[in-house]
Amino acid sequence: MAFAASFIGNVLGNDFFLLFAGVGVILSVFNLFPVKPLDGWRMMFSICPKSAEVIGDLTAIVILGIGVCMMLQGYGTMFACLGIFFLLQGRKDTFFVR
């Protein structure tokens, strides 16, 4: 989809399609992070199920660390909130009551 939007944006000279293509690529790469609610974790779990939890937790901690650094530099709290969400999502059975 991103390739098609990029092609159409280049042919028509339309910036909206180019922006749409860029956002599509960013979301696709983000979805490949190996944390529990995303598709990257499912791929990691199918490749090496014994270490998928550890890799997912480490990825969530790295995202949280990047978010804290960005927050301290004044870039907002989005990545810190994502890191916390990913850490809690990985331990959903422990923290949340069903």
N, C-alpha and C positions, 0 to 999 in steps of 0.2 A: 504494500500500500504506500509506504514511504517512497519507494522507487517510482511508482506511478505518479504520485503527487509531485515529486521533484521533476520528473520529465514534463508534466503538464505545466508546472510553474516556469520551467526554462523555456518551453515553446511559446507560452502565452505572455511571458514576462510578468507574471502575477506573483507578488510577494506573499500572498496568503497561502498559496499552494506550497511554496518553499518553506514557509514557517510550519505548515502542517506536516511536511515531510520531516523537518528537524525534530518536532515534538514526537512524531511517531518513532523515530530512531532512538531518541532519549528514553521513551517509555519502554521500548523493546529491550534495550540494554539494562534498564533498571529492573525489569521483570526477571532477568537472568541472575540477579543476586541470590546466592544460596542461603536465604533465610526462610523460615518456615511457611509463611502464608504465600510465598511467591513460587513461580514455576521453576526457578533455578534450584530451589530446595528439593523439589520432586525429582529433578534430574540428578542432583547430588545423591539423594536417597537411593535411586535406582542403580547408580554406579557403585557407591560404597555405603551401604546402610549402617555399618557400625560407626563410622565417623561423621555421619551427616549432621547429627545433633551438635557435635563439638564445632564443626565448621560453620554451621548456622549461628551458633552463639558467638563465635569469634567475629563473624561478619557483622552481626548486630552490634557488638562492642566497638568495632572499628567505625561503623556508621555513627554510633553515639559519640565516639571521640572526635570524629570530624565535625559533628554537629556542635559539640561544646566549643571546639576551637573557632568555628564560624560564628557562634553566638558571642564569644568573647571579643571578636573583631567587629561585631556590629552588623552581621549579615542575616540576623533573624534566628528563629528557633526551630525551623522546619526539620532539619536533619537530626537535631537532638530529640525532637518529638518522635521522629521515625525510628531512631535507635531504641528509644524506650518502648515504643509500640512493638517493635520486632522482638525485643527481649521478653516482653510480657506475652506476646503471641506464642513464642516458643515454649513457654511454661504456662499455657492457658489452664491446664488441669490443676496446677498448684495454686494460682492466684484467683481464679474466678470460680464462683459457685454456679453449678448448672441448674 
